[in-house]
Amino acid sequence: MLNFGPCIPTIQHHIAFSTDSTSTLTLVLNSDISKYILVNGVKYKASKGLITVELEAGVHTITKGDTANLYYMSVE
């Protein structure tokens, strides 16, 4: 599991990571936000600040879509 401190104000370029098996990516943004983040080039919209994406094994990237604060991310 990946856990970040109080807040990463913006994703400047991207966050890259790899998984060995099928995983669930969870991103937590401001709770009042419904902005977009790109995961592997696909746009996902936050619902009440939460984005959940099922990932296959492999290399993944998270790229800033809209400006938002990222408070927490986990890969389980």
mmCIF file as gemmi writes it, N, C-alpha and C atoms, coordinates in Angstrom:
data_model
loop_
_atom_site.group_PDB
_atom_site.id
_atom_site.type_symbol
_atom_site.label_atom_id
_atom_site.label_alt_id
_atom_site.label_comp_id
_atom_site.label_asym_id
_atom_site.label_entity_id
_atom_site.label_seq_id
_atom_site.pdbx_PDB_ins_code
_atom_site.Cartn_x
_atom_site.Cartn_y
_atom_site.Cartn_z
_atom_site.occupancy
_atom_site.B_iso_or_equiv
_atom_site.pdbx_formal_charge
_atom_site.auth_seq_id
_atom_site.auth_asym_id
_atom_site.pdbx_PDB_model_num
ATOM 1 N N . MET Axp A 1 ? 0.846 -1.173 0 1 0 ? 1 A 1
ATOM 2 C CA . MET Axp A 1 ? 0 0 0 1 0 ? 1 A 1
ATOM 3 C C . MET Axp A 1 ? 0.889 1.233 0 1 0 ? 1 A 1
ATOM 4 N N . LEU Axp A 2 ? 0.521 2.244 -0.781 1 0 ? 2 A 1
ATOM 5 C CA . LEU Axp A 2 ? 1.21 3.522 -0.808 1 0 ? 2 A 1
ATOM 6 C C . LEU Axp A 2 ? 0.398 4.515 0.004 1 0 ? 2 A 1
ATOM 7 N N . ASN Axp A 3 ? 1.07 5.291 0.822 1 0 ? 3 A 1
ATOM 8 C CA . ASN Axp A 3 ? 0.382 6.248 1.672 1 0 ? 3 A 1
ATOM 9 C C . ASN Axp A 3 ? 1.174 7.542 1.664 1 0 ? 3 A 1
ATOM 10 N N . PHE Axp A 4 ? 0.537 8.65 1.343 1 0 ? 4 A 1
ATOM 11 C CA . PHE Axp A 4 ? 1.198 9.935 1.294 1 0 ? 4 A 1
ATOM 12 C C . PHE Axp A 4 ? 0.714 10.811 2.427 1 0 ? 4 A 1
ATOM 13 N N . GLY Axp A 5 ? 1.575 11.767 2.833 1 0 ? 5 A 1
ATOM 14 C CA . GLY Axp A 5 ? 1.307 12.681 3.924 1 0 ? 5 A 1
ATOM 15 C C . GLY Axp A 5 ? 0.082 13.547 3.731 1 0 ? 5 A 1
ATOM 16 N N . PRO Axp A 6 ? 0.08 14.725 4.338 1 0 ? 6 A 1
ATOM 17 C CA . PRO Axp A 6 ? -1.12 15.544 4.373 1 0 ? 6 A 1
ATOM 18 C C . PRO Axp A 6 ? -1.728 15.849 3.013 1 0 ? 6 A 1
ATOM 19 N N . CYS Axp A 7 ? -0.896 16.202 2.034 1 0 ? 7 A 1
ATOM 20 C CA . CYS Axp A 7 ? -1.462 16.564 0.734 1 0 ? 7 A 1
ATOM 21 C C . CYS Axp A 7 ? -0.335 16.712 -0.269 1 0 ? 7 A 1
ATOM 22 N N . ILE Axp A 8 ? -0.553 16.212 -1.473 1 0 ? 8 A 1
ATOM 23 C CA . ILE Axp A 8 ? 0.339 16.484 -2.586 1 0 ? 8 A 1
ATOM 24 C C . ILE Axp A 8 ? -0.427 17.51 -3.426 1 0 ? 8 A 1
ATOM 25 N N . PRO Axp A 9 ? -0.055 18.804 -3.365 1 0 ? 9 A 1
ATOM 26 C CA . PRO Axp A 9 ? -0.891 19.851 -3.972 1 0 ? 9 A 1
ATOM 27 C C . PRO Axp A 9 ? -1.269 19.587 -5.424 1 0 ? 9 A 1
ATOM 28 N N . THR Axp A 10 ? -0.333 19.192 -6.249 1 0 ? 10 A 1
ATOM 29 C CA . THR Axp A 10 ? -0.655 18.861 -7.636 1 0 ? 10 A 1
ATOM 30 C C . THR Axp A 10 ? 0.299 17.787 -8.103 1 0 ? 10 A 1
ATOM 31 N N . ILE Axp A 11 ? -0.128 17.018 -9.066 1 0 ? 11 A 1
ATOM 32 C CA . ILE Axp A 11 ? 0.761 16.072 -9.719 1 0 ? 11 A 1
ATOM 33 C C . ILE Axp A 11 ? 1.432 16.868 -10.822 1 0 ? 11 A 1
ATOM 34 N N . GLN Axp A 12 ? 2.729 17.116 -10.707 1 0 ? 12 A 1
ATOM 35 C CA . GLN Axp A 12 ? 3.425 17.973 -11.664 1 0 ? 12 A 1
ATOM 36 C C . GLN Axp A 12 ? 3.481 17.344 -13.049 1 0 ? 12 A 1
ATOM 37 N N . HIS Axp A 13 ? 3.874 16.107 -13.149 1 0 ? 13 A 1
ATOM 38 C CA . HIS Axp A 13 ? 3.959 15.428 -14.433 1 0 ? 13 A 1
ATOM 39 C C . HIS Axp A 13 ? 3.145 14.143 -14.371 1 0 ? 13 A 1
ATOM 40 N N . HIS Axp A 14 ? 3.642 13.187 -13.597 1 0 ? 14 A 1
ATOM 41 C CA . HIS Axp A 14 ? 2.918 11.935 -13.423 1 0 ? 14 A 1
ATOM 42 C C . HIS Axp A 14 ? 3.507 11.146 -12.256 1 0 ? 14 A 1
ATOM 43 N N . ILE Axp A 15 ? 2.777 10.173 -11.819 1 0 ? 15 A 1
ATOM 44 C CA . ILE Axp A 15 ? 3.242 9.201 -10.834 1 0 ? 15 A 1
ATOM 45 C C . ILE Axp A 15 ? 3.255 7.869 -11.567 1 0 ? 15 A 1
ATOM 46 N N . ALA Axp A 16 ? 4.368 7.158 -11.529 1 0 ? 16 A 1
ATOM 47 C CA . ALA Axp A 16 ? 4.475 5.867 -12.207 1 0 ? 16 A 1
ATOM 48 C C . ALA Axp A 16 ? 4.77 4.779 -11.179 1 0 ? 16 A 1
ATOM 49 N N . PHE Axp A 17 ? 4.169 3.616 -11.373 1 0 ? 17 A 1
ATOM 50 C CA . PHE Axp A 17 ? 4.399 2.481 -10.486 1 0 ? 17 A 1
ATOM 51 C C . PHE Axp A 17 ? 4.037 1.206 -11.233 1 0 ? 17 A 1
ATOM 52 N N . SER Axp A 18 ? 4.421 0.067 -10.69 1 0 ? 18 A 1
ATOM 53 C CA . SER Axp A 18 ? 4.067 -1.21 -11.323 1 0 ? 18 A 1
ATOM 54 C C . SER Axp A 18 ? 3.441 -2.141 -10.298 1 0 ? 18 A 1
ATOM 55 N N . THR Axp A 19 ? 2.628 -3.064 -10.803 1 0 ? 19 A 1
ATOM 56 C CA . THR Axp A 19 ? 1.993 -4.059 -9.951 1 0 ? 19 A 1
ATOM 57 C C . THR Axp A 19 ? 2.294 -5.448 -10.511 1 0 ? 19 A 1
ATOM 58 N N . ASP Axp A 20 ? 2.401 -6.426 -9.619 1 0 ? 20 A 1
ATOM 59 C CA . ASP Axp A 20 ? 2.69 -7.804 -10.023 1 0 ? 20 A 1
ATOM 60 C C . ASP Axp A 20 ? 1.433 -8.607 -10.305 1 0 ? 20 A 1
ATOM 61 N N . SER Axp A 21 ? 0.296 -8.092 -9.855 1 0 ? 21 A 1
ATOM 62 C CA . SER Axp A 21 ? -0.965 -8.815 -10.046 1 0 ? 21 A 1
ATOM 63 C C . SER Axp A 21 ? -2.106 -7.807 -10.173 1 0 ? 21 A 1
ATOM 64 N N . THR Axp A 22 ? -3.306 -8.292 -10.439 1 0 ? 22 A 1
ATOM 65 C CA . THR Axp A 22 ? -4.478 -7.426 -10.512 1 0 ? 22 A 1
ATOM 66 C C . THR Axp A 22 ? -4.616 -6.698 -9.181 1 0 ? 22 A 1
ATOM 67 N N . SER Axp A 23 ? -4.878 -5.397 -9.232 1 0 ? 23 A 1
ATOM 68 C CA . SER Axp A 23 ? -4.93 -4.572 -8.024 1 0 ? 23 A 1
ATOM 69 C C . SER Axp A 23 ? -6.042 -3.542 -8.136 1 0 ? 23 A 1
ATOM 70 N N . THR Axp A 24 ? -6.356 -2.939 -7 1 0 ? 24 A 1
ATOM 71 C CA . THR Axp A 24 ? -7.305 -1.833 -6.949 1 0 ? 24 A 1
ATOM 72 C C . THR Axp A 24 ? -6.553 -0.584 -6.523 1 0 ? 24 A 1
ATOM 73 N N . LEU Axp A 25 ? -6.619 0.446 -7.365 1 0 ? 25 A 1
ATOM 74 C CA . LEU Axp A 25 ? -6.025 1.743 -7.063 1 0 ? 25 A 1
ATOM 75 C C . LEU Axp A 25 ? -7.113 2.63 -6.479 1 0 ? 25 A 1
ATOM 76 N N . THR Axp A 26 ? -6.83 3.242 -5.337 1 0 ? 26 A 1
ATOM 77 C CA . THR Axp A 26 ? -7.756 4.188 -4.724 1 0 ? 26 A 1
ATOM 78 C C . THR Axp A 26 ? -7.048 5.523 -4.57 1 0 ? 26 A 1
ATOM 79 N N . LEU Axp A 27 ? -7.674 6.575 -5.068 1 0 ? 27 A 1
ATOM 80 C CA . LEU Axp A 27 ? -7.163 7.939 -4.943 1 0 ? 27 A 1
ATOM 81 C C . LEU Axp A 27 ? -8.171 8.756 -4.157 1 0 ? 27 A 1
ATOM 82 N N . VAL Axp A 28 ? -7.692 9.518 -3.174 1 0 ? 28 A 1
ATOM 83 C CA . VAL Axp A 28 ? -8.568 10.372 -2.374 1 0 ? 28 A 1
ATOM 84 C C . VAL Axp A 28 ? -8.161 11.821 -2.589 1 0 ? 28 A 1
ATOM 85 N N . LEU Axp A 29 ? -9.112 12.601 -3.111 1 0 ? 29 A 1
ATOM 86 C CA . LEU Axp A 29 ? -8.933 14.026 -3.369 1 0 ? 29 A 1
ATOM 87 C C . LEU Axp A 29 ? -9.805 14.795 -2.377 1 0 ? 29 A 1
ATOM 88 N N . ASN Axp A 30 ? -9.906 16.11 -2.523 1 0 ? 30 A 1
ATOM 89 C CA . ASN Axp A 30 ? -10.828 16.876 -1.68 1 0 ? 30 A 1
ATOM 90 C C . ASN Axp A 30 ? -12.226 16.264 -1.769 1 0 ? 30 A 1
ATOM 91 N N . SER Axp A 31 ? -12.915 16.156 -0.649 1 0 ? 31 A 1
ATOM 92 C CA . SER Axp A 31 ? -14.224 15.482 -0.631 1 0 ? 31 A 1
ATOM 93 C C . SER Axp A 31 ? -15.295 16.223 -1.429 1 0 ? 31 A 1
ATOM 94 N N . ASP Axp A 32 ? -15.092 17.505 -1.671 1 0 ? 32 A 1
ATOM 95 C CA . ASP Axp A 32 ? -16.097 18.279 -2.406 1 0 ? 32 A 1
ATOM 96 C C . ASP Axp A 32 ? -15.753 18.398 -3.893 1 0 ? 32 A 1
ATOM 97 N N . ILE Axp A 33 ? -14.84 17.566 -4.349 1 0 ? 33 A 1
ATOM 98 C CA . ILE Axp A 33 ? -14.349 17.682 -5.736 1 0 ? 33 A 1
ATOM 99 C C . ILE Axp A 33 ? -14.906 16.592 -6.616 1 0 ? 33 A 1
ATOM 100 N N . SER Axp A 34 ? -15.24 16.926 -7.831 1 0 ? 34 A 1
ATOM 101 C CA . SER Axp A 34 ? -15.573 15.931 -8.855 1 0 ? 34 A 1
ATOM 102 C C . SER Axp A 34 ? -14.76 16.241 -10.102 1 0 ? 34 A 1
ATOM 103 N N . LYS Axp A 35 ? -13.457 16.204 -9.935 1 0 ? 35 A 1
ATOM 104 C CA . LYS Axp A 35 ? -12.538 16.508 -11.023 1 0 ? 35 A 1
ATOM 105 C C . LYS Axp A 35 ? -12.042 15.217 -11.676 1 0 ? 35 A 1
ATOM 106 N N . TYR Axp A 36 ? -11.272 15.374 -12.757 1 0 ? 36 A 1
ATOM 107 C CA . TYR Axp A 36 ? -10.75 14.236 -13.506 1 0 ? 36 A 1
ATOM 108 C C . TYR Axp A 36 ? -9.267 14.015 -13.245 1 0 ? 36 A 1
ATOM 109 N N . ILE Axp A 37 ? -8.882 12.748 -13.196 1 0 ? 37 A 1
ATOM 110 C CA . ILE Axp A 37 ? -7.491 12.308 -13.135 1 0 ? 37 A 1
ATOM 111 C C . ILE Axp A 37 ? -7.351 11.243 -14.222 1 0 ? 37 A 1
ATOM 112 N N . LEU Axp A 38 ? -6.195 11.188 -14.862 1 0 ? 38 A 1
ATOM 113 C CA . LEU Axp A 38 ? -5.961 10.161 -15.878 1 0 ? 38 A 1
ATOM 114 C C . LEU Axp A 38 ? -5.136 9.021 -15.275 1 0 ? 38 A 1
ATOM 115 N N . VAL Axp A 39 ? -5.616 7.818 -15.463 1 0 ? 39 A 1
ATOM 116 C CA . VAL Axp A 39 ? -4.888 6.619 -15.044 1 0 ? 39 A 1
ATOM 117 C C . VAL Axp A 39 ? -4.662 5.804 -16.31 1 0 ? 39 A 1
ATOM 118 N N . ASN Axp A 40 ? -3.406 5.595 -16.635 1 0 ? 40 A 1
ATOM 119 C CA . ASN Axp A 40 ? -3.032 4.884 -17.866 1 0 ? 40 A 1
ATOM 120 C C . ASN Axp A 40 ? -3.677 5.516 -19.097 1 0 ? 40 A 1
ATOM 121 N N . GLY Axp A 41 ? -3.803 6.851 -19.08 1 0 ? 41 A 1
ATOM 122 C CA . GLY Axp A 41 ? -4.347 7.573 -20.223 1 0 ? 41 A 1
ATOM 123 C C . GLY Axp A 41 ? -5.86 7.62 -20.305 1 0 ? 41 A 1
ATOM 124 N N . VAL Axp A 42 ? -6.542 6.998 -19.338 1 0 ? 42 A 1
ATOM 125 C CA . VAL Axp A 42 ? -8.01 6.981 -19.317 1 0 ? 42 A 1
ATOM 126 C C . VAL Axp A 42 ? -8.486 7.964 -18.249 1 0 ? 42 A 1
ATOM 127 N N . LYS Axp A 43 ? -9.462 8.81 -18.604 1 0 ? 43 A 1
ATOM 128 C CA . LYS Axp A 43 ? -10.007 9.82 -17.706 1 0 ? 43 A 1
ATOM 129 C C . LYS Axp A 43 ? -10.984 9.197 -16.713 1 0 ? 43 A 1
ATOM 130 N N . TYR Axp A 44 ? -10.758 9.451 -15.42 1 0 ? 44 A 1
ATOM 131 C CA . TYR Axp A 44 ? -11.668 9.003 -14.368 1 0 ? 44 A 1
ATOM 132 C C . TYR Axp A 44 ? -12.132 10.214 -13.575 1 0 ? 44 A 1
ATOM 133 N N . LYS Axp A 45 ? -13.43 10.29 -13.308 1 0 ? 45 A 1
ATOM 134 C CA . LYS Axp A 45 ? -13.993 11.418 -12.568 1 0 ? 45 A 1
ATOM 135 C C . LYS Axp A 45 ? -14.179 11.028 -11.107 1 0 ? 45 A 1
ATOM 136 N N . ALA Axp A 46 ? -13.728 11.909 -10.228 1 0 ? 46 A 1
ATOM 137 C CA . ALA Axp A 46 ? -13.899 11.682 -8.791 1 0 ? 46 A 1
ATOM 138 C C . ALA Axp A 46 ? -15.365 11.857 -8.405 1 0 ? 46 A 1
ATOM 139 N N . SER Axp A 47 ? -15.825 11.027 -7.51 1 0 ? 47 A 1
ATOM 140 C CA . SER Axp A 47 ? -17.155 11.147 -6.934 1 0 ? 47 A 1
ATOM 141 C C . SER Axp A 47 ? -16.969 11.38 -5.441 1 0 ? 47 A 1
ATOM 142 N N . LYS Axp A 48 ? -17.338 12.558 -4.976 1 0 ? 48 A 1
ATOM 143 C CA . LYS Axp A 48 ? -17.132 12.965 -3.585 1 0 ? 48 A 1
ATOM 144 C C . LYS Axp A 48 ? -15.661 12.812 -3.196 1 0 ? 48 A 1
ATOM 145 N N . GLY Axp A 49 ? -14.77 13.124 -4.154 1 0 ? 49 A 1
ATOM 146 C CA . GLY Axp A 49 ? -13.336 13.105 -3.893 1 0 ? 49 A 1
ATOM 147 C C . GLY Axp A 49 ? -12.681 11.737 -3.995 1 0 ? 49 A 1
ATOM 148 N N . LEU Axp A 50 ? -13.392 10.724 -4.438 1 0 ? 50 A 1
ATOM 149 C CA . LEU Axp A 50 ? -12.859 9.36 -4.465 1 0 ? 50 A 1
ATOM 150 C C . LEU Axp A 50 ? -12.832 8.811 -5.888 1 0 ? 50 A 1
ATOM 151 N N . ILE Axp A 51 ? -11.706 8.199 -6.25 1 0 ? 51 A 1
ATOM 152 C CA . ILE Axp A 51 ? -11.571 7.492 -7.521 1 0 ? 51 A 1
ATOM 153 C C . ILE Axp A 51 ? -11.049 6.093 -7.208 1 0 ? 51 A 1
ATOM 154 N N . THR Axp A 52 ? -11.704 5.084 -7.747 1 0 ? 52 A 1
ATOM 155 C CA . THR Axp A 52 ? -11.268 3.695 -7.59 1 0 ? 52 A 1
ATOM 156 C C . THR Axp A 52 ? -11.153 3.082 -8.98 1 0 ? 52 A 1
ATOM 157 N N . VAL Axp A 53 ? -9.998 2.453 -9.259 1 0 ? 53 A 1
ATOM 158 C CA . VAL Axp A 53 ? -9.726 1.886 -10.575 1 0 ? 53 A 1
ATOM 159 C C . VAL Axp A 53 ? -9.167 0.479 -10.404 1 0 ? 53 A 1
ATOM 160 N N . GLU Axp A 54 ? -9.711 -0.475 -11.154 1 0 ? 54 A 1
ATOM 161 C CA . GLU Axp A 54 ? -9.162 -1.832 -11.179 1 0 ? 54 A 1
ATOM 162 C C . GLU Axp A 54 ? -8.01 -1.852 -12.178 1 0 ? 54 A 1
ATOM 163 N N . LEU Axp A 55 ? -6.861 -2.394 -11.763 1 0 ? 55 A 1
ATOM 164 C CA . LEU Axp A 55 ? -5.669 -2.422 -12.594 1 0 ? 55 A 1
ATOM 165 C C . LEU Axp A 55 ? -5.227 -3.858 -12.866 1 0 ? 55 A 1
ATOM 166 N N . GLU Axp A 56 ? -4.792 -4.11 -14.075 1 0 ? 56 A 1
ATOM 167 C CA . GLU Axp A 56 ? -4.149 -5.379 -14.408 1 0 ? 56 A 1
ATOM 168 C C . GLU Axp A 56 ? -2.689 -5.293 -13.953 1 0 ? 56 A 1
ATOM 169 N N . ALA Axp A 57 ? -1.99 -6.412 -13.914 1 0 ? 57 A 1
ATOM 170 C CA . ALA Axp A 57 ? -0.564 -6.398 -13.6 1 0 ? 57 A 1
ATOM 171 C C . ALA Axp A 57 ? 0.17 -5.605 -14.678 1 0 ? 57 A 1
ATOM 172 N N . GLY Axp A 58 ? 1.204 -4.865 -14.281 1 0 ? 58 A 1
ATOM 173 C CA . GLY Axp A 58 ? 1.988 -4.107 -15.248 1 0 ? 58 A 1
ATOM 174 C C . GLY Axp A 58 ? 2.374 -2.739 -14.745 1 0 ? 58 A 1
ATOM 175 N N . VAL Axp A 59 ? 2.841 -1.905 -15.658 1 0 ? 59 A 1
ATOM 176 C CA . VAL Axp A 59 ? 3.284 -0.545 -15.347 1 0 ? 59 A 1
ATOM 177 C C . VAL Axp A 59 ? 2.1 0.402 -15.516 1 0 ? 59 A 1
ATOM 178 N N . HIS Axp A 60 ? 1.95 1.331 -14.581 1 0 ? 60 A 1
ATOM 179 C CA . HIS Axp A 60 ? 0.807 2.252 -14.574 1 0 ? 60 A 1
ATOM 180 C C . HIS Axp A 60 ? 1.277 3.68 -14.354 1 0 ? 60 A 1
ATOM 181 N N . THR Axp A 61 ? 0.501 4.636 -14.865 1 0 ? 61 A 1
ATOM 182 C CA . THR Axp A 61 ? 0.79 6.04 -14.637 1 0 ? 61 A 1
ATOM 183 C C . THR Axp A 61 ? -0.479 6.78 -14.215 1 0 ? 61 A 1
ATOM 184 N N . ILE Axp A 62 ? -0.29 7.713 -13.313 1 0 ? 62 A 1
ATOM 185 C CA . ILE Axp A 62 ? -1.357 8.623 -12.893 1 0 ? 62 A 1
ATOM 186 C C . ILE Axp A 62 ? -0.91 10.003 -13.36 1 0 ? 62 A 1
ATOM 187 N N . THR Axp A 63 ? -1.76 10.663 -14.14 1 0 ? 63 A 1
ATOM 188 C CA . THR Axp A 63 ? -1.432 11.969 -14.697 1 0 ? 63 A 1
ATOM 189 C C . THR Axp A 63 ? -2.515 12.959 -14.311 1 0 ? 63 A 1
ATOM 190 N N . LYS Axp A 64 ? -2.091 14.168 -14 1 0 ? 64 A 1
ATOM 191 C CA . LYS Axp A 64 ? -3.045 15.216 -13.634 1 0 ? 64 A 1
ATOM 192 C C . LYS Axp A 64 ? -3.97 15.498 -14.805 1 0 ? 64 A 1
ATOM 193 N N . GLY Axp A 65 ? -5.248 15.49 -14.552 1 0 ? 65 A 1
ATOM 194 C CA . GLY Axp A 65 ? -6.241 15.928 -15.526 1 0 ? 65 A 1
ATOM 195 C C . GLY Axp A 65 ? -6.611 17.343 -15.152 1 0 ? 65 A 1
ATOM 196 N N . ASP Axp A 66 ? -7.477 17.482 -14.153 1 0 ? 66 A 1
ATOM 197 C CA . ASP Axp A 66 ? -7.835 18.786 -13.59 1 0 ? 66 A 1
ATOM 198 C C . ASP Axp A 66 ? -6.965 19.037 -12.364 1 0 ? 66 A 1
ATOM 199 N N . THR Axp A 67 ? -6.861 20.297 -11.962 1 0 ? 67 A 1
ATOM 200 C CA . THR Axp A 67 ? -6.12 20.626 -10.748 1 0 ? 67 A 1
ATOM 201 C C . THR Axp A 67 ? -6.904 20.139 -9.54 1 0 ? 67 A 1
ATOM 202 N N . ALA Axp A 68 ? -6.223 19.365 -8.681 1 0 ? 68 A 1
ATOM 203 C CA . ALA Axp A 68 ? -6.857 18.83 -7.472 1 0 ? 68 A 1
ATOM 204 C C . ALA Axp A 68 ? -5.769 18.455 -6.483 1 0 ? 68 A 1
ATOM 205 N N . ASN Axp A 69 ? -6.119 18.392 -5.219 1 0 ? 69 A 1
ATOM 206 C CA . ASN Axp A 69 ? -5.203 17.932 -4.183 1 0 ? 69 A 1
ATOM 207 C C . ASN Axp A 69 ? -5.358 16.422 -4.008 1 0 ? 69 A 1
ATOM 208 N N . LEU Axp A 70 ? -4.237 15.715 -4.021 1 0 ? 70 A 1
ATOM 209 C CA . LEU Axp A 70 ? -4.228 14.275 -3.78 1 0 ? 70 A 1
ATOM 210 C C . LEU Axp A 70 ? -3.781 14.06 -2.343 1 0 ? 70 A 1
ATOM 211 N N . TYR Axp A 71 ? -4.688 13.523 -1.498 1 0 ? 71 A 1
ATOM 212 C CA . TYR Axp A 71 ? -4.396 13.334 -0.086 1 0 ? 71 A 1
ATOM 213 C C . TYR Axp A 71 ? -3.919 11.929 0.231 1 0 ? 71 A 1
ATOM 214 N N . TYR Axp A 72 ? -4.333 10.964 -0.557 1 0 ? 72 A 1
ATOM 215 C CA . TYR Axp A 72 ? -4.027 9.575 -0.223 1 0 ? 72 A 1
ATOM 216 C C . TYR Axp A 72 ? -4.14 8.733 -1.482 1 0 ? 72 A 1
ATOM 217 N N . MET Axp A 73 ? -3.275 7.738 -1.6 1 0 ? 73 A 1
ATOM 218 C CA . MET Axp A 73 ? -3.435 6.747 -2.658 1 0 ? 73 A 1
ATOM 219 C C . MET Axp A 73 ? -3.01 5.403 -2.117 1 0 ? 73 A 1
ATOM 220 N N . SER Axp A 74 ? -3.714 4.363 -2.561 1 0 ? 74 A 1
ATOM 221 C CA . SER Axp A 74 ? -3.333 3.015 -2.15 1 0 ? 74 A 1
ATOM 222 C C . SER Axp A 74 ? -3.482 2.089 -3.356 1 0 ? 74 A 1
ATOM 223 N N . VAL Axp A 75 ? -2.667 1.05 -3.352 1 0 ? 75 A 1
ATOM 224 C CA . VAL Axp A 75 ? -2.741 -0.013 -4.343 1 0 ? 75 A 1
ATOM 225 C C . VAL Axp A 75 ? -2.811 -1.303 -3.559 1 0 ? 75 A 1
ATOM 226 N N . GLU Axp A 76 ? -3.94 -1.981 -3.649 1 0 ? 76 A 1
ATOM 227 C CA . GLU Axp A 76 ? -4.129 -3.225 -2.899 1 0 ? 76 A 1
ATOM 228 C C . GLU Axp A 76 ? -4.507 -4.33 -3.822 1 0 ? 76 A 1
